[in-house]
Amino acid sequence: MVHLWVRAESRPHEERVGLLPEGARVLIARGFRVTVEESADRVFPIAAYREAGAEVAPEGSWPEAPREALIFGLKELPDDGTPLPHRHIMFGHAYKGQSAGARLLDRFKAGGGALYDLEYLVDENGRRVAAFGYWAGYAGAAVSLLAWAAQRQDKPCPPVTTWPQAGDMRADVKAAVESTGETPDALVIGALGRVGSGARDLCSAMSVPVTPWDMAETAHGGPFPEVLDHALFFNCILAGPGVPVFVPEDAGGLDRKLRVIGDIACDPDSSFNPVPVYDRATSWEAPVLRVHDAPPLEVMAIDNLPSLLPLESSEDFAAQLLPHLATLDALDSGVWGRARTEFDKHTGEAA
């Protein structure tokens, strides 16, 4: 019997979940055992999971879960250095040279557990089977426009928090942009992907003209002076080997129209970072990092953007992932087998 243990998220501001109550009901009907931890923050109440037939466990009790349980969460675990003996399903952010990722892999090696990284859950063609990308792009464009509007009025970008629904977010952004009496333009790289589609849709709702670029426009490898000729730039490309630099390190001192970079892909501590003008993620409390004055250049690099819309993003992601969770009884094959191979490769255990 597959035992799926849905842990509470320990990261602040995280209300998302990868399994909805209806999904728990589906898995239980297939013969799975589903345990869901209590959570004070999760967008869906624990009573709904209990009603669906799931077992309920105290918040944060996953370290004491049965060894055969698969621990399922979204964001990172507490970075306390303890060995990890379980198999975990989550976004590990561990395979691109990140320092926190290296520590995480060491913990798995010490405990004998394994990581099934959701970012590397791919089909036979290498395409991700479930992603929060659309809502990351949508929310990232929204926060970047809030930052641009504040900057135009010589104000700091205000803190952000969750919006009940996307319509509430749109109303706030529209009011902020209209208060400037101006309309910016934007360039989106990765415009045809999930992230880029979300960014383009938010811009369209705000009547912001978009220059959409994808692989054809970036194939020459750079430089890309056109980025500097737009008020906003959205990086929606997943960082990896061969990704070119879109914004040069000295961009702040160049002649430019560019005022706000929305680095929605957000890999500042990766050696593949295509936006090397900044070195750390931003936060809900301080959504942008100013990297140059006169004229100002700010970077929005929040690394949990879909969390700003926890309801829609959870519903979307959970619907994409559920058919694959239903195949956890064949953990050594398909998308799960490929994810395990990726883990083994990065921990030196591949055959």
N, C-alpha and C positions, 0 to 999 in steps of 0.2 A: 504494500500500500504506500502510495506517495503521501508524505506528510509535508504540507506547505505551511510554513510559519510566517505570517505577515507581521513584521516588527513595526513598532512605532518609530517614527523618524525623530532623531535626536537633534537635528540641525534646527536652529531658530528659524521661525517664519515658515516652516515647511508643513503645509496642510495637505499636500497631494498624497495619493496612494495609487498603487499599480493594480489593485484588485478591488473592484466594486462589490457590494453585497450580492448583486445578481450574479456576478462572476463566481463568487464563493459558492453560491447555490448550484451553479452549473458543475463546478468541479466536484462538489460533494456528491451530486447525483451520479458522477462517473466513478465514484468509489474512492475519491481522494479524502484524506483527513486534512482539514483546514483549521488552523489556529490563528486567531487575530489578537494582537495585543491591544489593550486599552490605550487610548491616546486622547489627550486634552485638546489637540490641535487638528486632528484629521477632519477633512471636510465632510466625511460621512460618519454618522454616529455609530458607536459600537453596538447599540441596540439593533441596528439594521443587519449587522453581521450575525448577531446571535439569532435573530429571527430567521436568517437564511440557513441556519444549522451549523455555523462555525463554533468551535470552542473559543473561549475567551481567556486570555492570559494577562497578567499584570504588565504594565508598560515597562519596557526595558528588560524583560525576563528572558530574552532569547539566548543569552549565554548558557542558561540552564536547560534549554530545549533538548529533547532526545537527540543523540548524535546523528541519527539518520534523517532528521528533519532538514528540509531545505529552507534556509532563512531568506526571506524575500523583503527587500526594502528598495528605496530609490537612491537617496543621497548617502553620503559617507557615514561610516561608523565613528564612534568616539575614538580619537587617535591616542589611545592609552597604552599602546605597545603590547597588549596581551596577545598570546597566541590564539589563532582562530582554527578550531578543529572542525567546524561545520562547513558545509557547502553553502555559499552565499550567492544570491541573485541580486545584483544592484549595479549602479553606475560606479565603477571603481576608480576611473581616471588614473589608471596605473601603468599604462603602456606607452606613454610618450615622454618618458624621462622626468616626470614630475617627482619632486622629492617626497611628497606625501604618498605618492603611488608606490615608490620603492619601499617605504616603510610598511605599507599595507601588504605588499607581496612577501616581505620578510615575515610578517605575522602569519600569513597562510603557510609558508614553508615551516615555520616553527610549530604550528599546531596541526599540520597535516590536512587542513581543509582545502577548499578550492573556490575560485571565483568564476562565476558565469556572468560575465560583464554584459549588461544590457546594450551597451554601445556596440558590442561586437556580436550581437545576436543577428546573424545574417542568413539569407537564403542561399541557394546554390549559385546564384549569380553575384554574391557579395553585397546585396542590397539589404540594409537594415529592415527588420520586419516590424519594429515598433519604435516610435520616436516621439519625443515632445517637440520636435523641431518647429512645427507650424506655430504653436503658441509661444515658443521662445522668440521667433521672429516677430510675431504680432506684439508681444509685450516689450521686446527690445526696441522696436521702432517707436512705440508709445513713450517709453521712458526717455529715449533720445530726443524726441520732439518736445517733451516737457523740459528737458535740459536746454535745448536750443531756445525755447520761448523765454525761459528764465534768464539765460545769458543775454538775449537781446534787450532785456530790461535791466541789465546790470545787477541781477540777483543770483544767488546760488540756487542750484537745482534743489527743490524741496525733497525731503525724504518720501519714499513710496511705501505702500502697504498693499495688502490684497484688495482686489476689487471683487464684489459679489458676482458680477457677470461682465462679459466683454462690453456690453452696451454702456455700463457705468464708466468703464475705462475710456471708451471713445468720447463720451460726453465731457470728461475732465480734460482730455487732450485737446479736443476741439476748442473748448473755452480758452485754454492756455495759448494756443496758436493764434486764435482770433484776437486775443488781447494785445498782440504785437502789431497788428495792422499789416503784417507781412506774410508771405507764403514762401517757405524755403523749397529748394529742390533737393533730390537725393539720388545717389548712385548705389545700387544694390549689386554686389558680386555674390553669385550663387543664386541668382534670381529664379532659376527653374526648379530649385529644390524645395523641400518642405519649409526650411527656415526662411529662405528668400520669399516664398509665396506668402508666408505670414507677414513679413515686413512689407511687402508690396500691397497686401490687402489693407493693412492699417493705414499706410500712406494714401491709398486710394480713398479710403473713408474720410481722410482729412484734406482731400484735394491737393495733396503734395505730388508734384510731378516726379516721376521716377525714371531714371536711366537704368534699364535692366541688363546686366551682364551675366554671362555664364562662361562655360568652358571655351567657347569659340572666341570670345573677346579677350580672354586672358592667356590664350595658348602661346602667345609670343614670349611670355615669361617676364614682361616688364622692361623698363619702368612704366608706370601708369600715371602720367601727369593729369589725366582726366579726373582722377579721384579728387585732386586738389581744387578742381573747378566746380565742385558742388558744395552746397552748404552742409549737407550731411552725407556720410558714407556708412553703409552697413556691410560689415563682413559677415557673410553667411556661409562661408566655406569651412568644412571640417579640416582642421590642420593635420598635416601629414607630410611625409617625404615628398619633395618636389613642388610643394606649394610655394609660389613666389611671394616676394614682399610686395604688399599692396600700398603701404604707407611707409616711406623711408624714415629712418630714425631721426633725421634732421628736418622732418616736415614742418615742425613748428616755426622754423626760421625762414621757410620758403614763402614766396609770393603765392597766396592761396585765398580762395573763397571758403574753403573748408573750415567749419567751426566745431562740429561735433562728430565724433566717430562712434558708431554703435558697433562695438566688437561683440556681436551676438555669439559667435563661435567661442570666444573667450578662452584662449589658451596662453595666458601671459607667461607662465613658467615653463612652457614647452619650447624645445629647441626649434620647433617648426612654426613658431608664432609669426604670422604674416603682417602683424601690425606692431613692430618693435619700438613704438614710441612710449610704451608704458610697461610696467613690470609687475602689476598686481591687480587682482580683481577688485571691483568696487562693491558697494553694499547697498542695502535698502536704505540705511540711514544716510549714506553719502553716495548717491548713485553715480556721480561722475568724478573723475580725477582730472584736474587741470594740469596739462603738460606744457603749456606755453601761454604767455600773456602777450598782448599788444601785437596782433589781434589774438584773442583767446582761442585756444584749442583744447577741447575736453574730450575725454574718453568715457563712454558708458560701457562697463564690462561686468555687469552683474552675472554671476554664474548659475543662478537658479531662477531665471526669468519666468518660466512657465508657472512657478509657484505664485506669481502675482495674480493668476487666474486659476485657482486650484480646482474649481468645479469643472470648467470646460476642458482643461488640460488633463485632468484625471479621467474624465469620461472618454476622451479621445484615445489616450494612451492605453487605457485598460481594454478598450474594445479591440485595438490592434493586437495586444499581447495575449488576450485570453485564448485564442485558438492554439497558441504555442505553449502556454501553461498546461493546456489539456494534454500535451504530448510529453509531459515530464516523466511519464512511466517508461519512456524510451530515451533516457538521459544521455546515452552514449552515441546517439545518432541525430541526424537532422541539425536544426539550429543549435541545439544544446551541445551536440558533439563538436560542432565547429567552435563554439564558444570555449569549450574545455580545451580544445587543441590550442587556441590562442593563449589561454592561461598557461598551459604546459610549456609553450614556446618561450614565454616571458619569464618563467621560473626555472628554465633550464631542464625541464623534465620531459621535453618532447623526445620521441624515439628517433 
